[in-house]
Amino acid sequence: MRPATVDEFVGQEHLLGPGRLLSGIISSGQLRSLILWGPPGSGKTTLARILAESAGAACVHFSAVTSGVKDLKKIIQEAEQLRRLGKSTVLFVDEIHHFNKAQQDNFLPHVESGALTLIGATTENPSFEVISPLLSRCQVLVLKTLSSTDVGKVIDRAMTDMERGLGALGLAMSSEGRDSLIQQPQGDCRVALNALEAAATLALTHKQKE
């Protein structure tokens, strides 16, 4: 159920509403390096993908947990090849605060040269977790926790979507169940969707046994 376009994205109206910063970036297709600071499940990864798509750029996911300098060198080589073909590369660094100072230094020359546009995602304050030279070359955007109304929109879409969601399964949900589902995740739509998927699996299993 990950949104593929900005029209499908739920929440963060302070960044994506009419006349706001990200809506302007998306409409112009002129992407800049960004740090997305916000709580889990607020849409950081999805926004990075949408921004890269709007700029016609290749989006490469780089994880602090699974990626290293060797992986970065390969990405740079491919980015340089794409740049010669007139296409840019967005490097999405998930949980950028897990990289130490030396590791973050590796991104700096490639951001400066324009080989990469960096979009870093973090749940921690970047002022303390991202090195100053890198931070000075990025614009920090603060994402807010999704409201219960936002989570409700995500759940309702998942229930009715015939292709990517549960719409074709003929399931129904009580208003009490919906209220519980959108309140308990505390703004994390991934938690809500995982709970919905588990509930749907249990419902279908019960239905098959009848």
TAJOCOR-V187324 format. One record per backbone hydrogen bond with DSSP energy under -0.5 kcal/mol. NH is the residue of the N-H (numbers start at 1). CO is the residue of the C=O. If there is no record, write none. Layout:
nh: <NH	NH>
co: <CO	CO>
This chain:
nh: <8	9	9	15	16	17	20	22	23	24	25	26	27	28	29	30	31	34	35	36	37	37	38	38	42	47	48	49	50	51	52	53	54	55	56	57	58	60	60	62	64	67	72	73	74	75	76	77	78	79	80	81	82	83	84	85	85	86	87	90	91	91	92	92	93	93	94	94	96	96	98	99	104	105	106	106	107	108	109	110	111	112	113	114	115	116	117	118	119	120	121	122	128	129	130	135	136	137	138	139	140	141	141	143	143	146	151	152	153	154	155	156	157	158	159	160	161	166	167	169	170	171	178	179	180	181	182	183	184	185	186	188	189	189	192	193	194	195	196	197	198	199	200	201	202	203	204	205	206	207	208	209	210	210>
co: <5	5	6	12	12	13	17	15	15	20	21	22	23	24	25	25	29	118	139	120	35	141	36	122	39	43	44	45	46	47	48	49	50	51	53	52	88	58	90	92	94	63	68	69	70	71	72	73	74	75	76	77	78	79	80	81	82	83	82	58	89	117	60	90	91	119	62	92	93	121	95	96	100	101	102	103	104	104	105	107	107	108	109	110	110	110	89	116	91	34	93	36	125	125	126	131	132	134	135	33	138	35	139	37	141	187	147	148	149	150	151	152	153	154	155	156	157	158	161	166	167	166	174	175	176	177	178	179	180	181	183	185	41	187	188	189	190	191	192	193	194	195	196	197	198	199	200	201	202	203	204	205	206	207>
